[in-house]
């Protein structure tokens, strides 16, 4: 074992840095990238009539979609305009939210 350490000498520190970076990548960075990809897909698949919840917790039905904005109907004759990024999630058919 000591012979192996002696052979690796100056490269041991670099090896540990690579191992630590790999651990950080698979524990922190990769899952966050997957979550961002899933969110981008959800926002691009929004459709008129979807029931959604905004980041602020406002529940509504999508009335109008544009490139950057979404208009939600939250009550009779009450419409609110949000940026697309302000939508947290889409509610399923039977989900109350």
C-alpha positions as CSV (number, residue, x, y, z in Angstrom):
1,X,0.0,0.0,0.0
2,X,2.8,2.4,0.9
3,X,4.5,1.6,-2.4
4,X,1.3,2.6,-4.3
5,X,1.1,5.9,-2.3
6,X,4.8,6.5,-3.0
7,X,4.2,6.0,-6.7
8,X,1.2,8.3,-6.8
9,X,2.9,10.9,-4.6
10,X,2.2,14.2,-6.4
11,X,-0.9,12.9,-8.1
12,X,-2.8,11.9,-5.0
13,X,-4.1,15.4,-4.4
14,X,-5.4,15.7,-7.9
15,X,-7.0,12.3,-7.7
16,X,-8.9,13.4,-4.5
17,X,-10.0,16.6,-6.2
18,X,-11.4,14.6,-9.1
19,X,-13.2,12.2,-6.8
20,X,-14.7,15.1,-4.8
21,X,-15.8,16.9,-7.9
22,X,-17.5,13.6,-9.2
23,X,-19.4,13.3,-5.9
24,X,-20.6,16.9,-6.0
25,X,-21.6,16.4,-9.6
26,X,-23.8,13.4,-9.0
27,X,-25.2,14.6,-5.7
28,X,-25.8,18.3,-6.4
29,X,-25.3,19.4,-10.0
30,X,-26.9,16.6,-12.0
31,X,-30.2,16.4,-10.1
32,X,-30.6,20.2,-10.3
33,X,-30.1,20.1,-14.0
34,X,-32.7,17.3,-14.4
35,X,-35.2,19.3,-12.3
36,X,-34.6,22.4,-14.4
37,X,-35.1,20.4,-17.6
38,X,-38.4,19.0,-16.2
39,X,-39.6,22.5,-15.3
40,X,-38.7,23.9,-18.8
41,X,-40.7,21.0,-20.4
42,X,-43.7,21.7,-18.1
43,X,-43.7,25.4,-19.0
44,X,-43.4,24.8,-22.7
45,X,-46.3,22.3,-22.6
46,X,-48.8,24.7,-20.9
47,X,-52.2,24.8,-22.7
48,X,-55.3,27.0,-22.5
49,X,-57.6,25.5,-20.0
50,X,-55.0,23.9,-17.7
51,X,-55.5,24.3,-14.0
52,X,-52.3,25.7,-12.5
53,X,-50.8,27.1,-9.3
54,X,-48.5,30.1,-9.3
55,X,-45.3,30.5,-7.3
56,X,-47.3,32.7,-5.0
57,X,-49.9,30.0,-4.4
58,X,-52.7,31.5,-6.6
59,X,-54.8,28.9,-8.2
60,X,-56.4,29.5,-11.6
61,X,-57.2,28.3,-15.1
62,X,-55.1,29.4,-18.1
63,X,-57.2,31.7,-20.2
64,X,-54.5,33.0,-22.6
65,X,-51.0,32.0,-23.5
66,X,-48.3,34.2,-25.1
67,X,-44.6,33.7,-25.5
68,X,-43.6,35.1,-22.2
69,X,-46.9,35.7,-20.3
70,X,-49.9,33.6,-19.1
71,X,-53.3,35.1,-18.2
72,X,-55.0,33.2,-15.4
73,X,-58.7,33.3,-14.6
74,X,-58.9,33.1,-10.8
75,X,-62.6,34.0,-10.3
76,X,-65.5,35.3,-12.4
77,X,-64.3,38.4,-14.3
78,X,-60.9,38.3,-12.5
79,X,-57.9,37.7,-14.7
80,X,-54.3,38.0,-13.6
81,X,-51.3,38.2,-16.0
82,X,-48.1,36.3,-15.0
83,X,-44.8,35.6,-16.6
84,X,-44.6,32.0,-17.7
85,X,-41.9,31.4,-15.1
86,X,-44.4,32.3,-12.4
87,X,-46.3,29.1,-12.8
88,X,-45.2,26.5,-10.3
89,X,-47.1,23.5,-11.4
90,X,-50.0,22.1,-13.4
91,X,-52.8,20.5,-11.4
92,X,-54.0,17.0,-12.5
93,X,-57.7,16.3,-13.3
94,X,-58.7,15.2,-9.8
95,X,-56.2,17.2,-7.8
96,X,-57.5,19.9,-5.6
97,X,-54.2,21.6,-5.1
